[in-house]
Amino acid sequence: MRRVKVRNYIDKDKSMKTFRTHPIGIDQGEAVIFSEFADGGEMWTGEGPRQRRSSVMFNQPFRSNPVVQIGVSLWDVDTSSALRAEVTAEDITPEGFSAVFRTWSDTRIARIRVTWTAIGEVAHDDDWNIS
């Protein structure tokens, strides 16, 4: 039997997100980042590095920056060239984040929709505000 070595995933933030005794909130949704086929936008007609950003607001704020998981839920792409793409959650705050889609070279993208899930501490009725 042949053994396959799996490379370890390297995270930019090596610490685990931990929560105190506060309630944990989970928010989720979808966002259309762009749709450029009908109007001949740059993602569909351009070449080279390109990106689009879409602001996403949470249904209610978290106590601190939550963890955000993002993924593509709809691809509408031209298959005549290689598919090159990256989707990330950036500028995460307790109120929301930016969903960012990037492509490059001769990849042609007509539209992209993403799904996201945010997990983090939320306020509780028993929280004290001492100021």
Secondary structure, 3 states (H helix, E strand, C coil): CCCCCCCCCCCCCCCCCCCCCCCEEEEEEEEEEEECCCCCCHHHHCCCCEEEEEEEECCCCCCCCCEEEEEEEEEEECCCCCCCCEEEEECCCCCEEEEEEEECCCCCEEEEEEEEEEEEECCCCCCCCCC
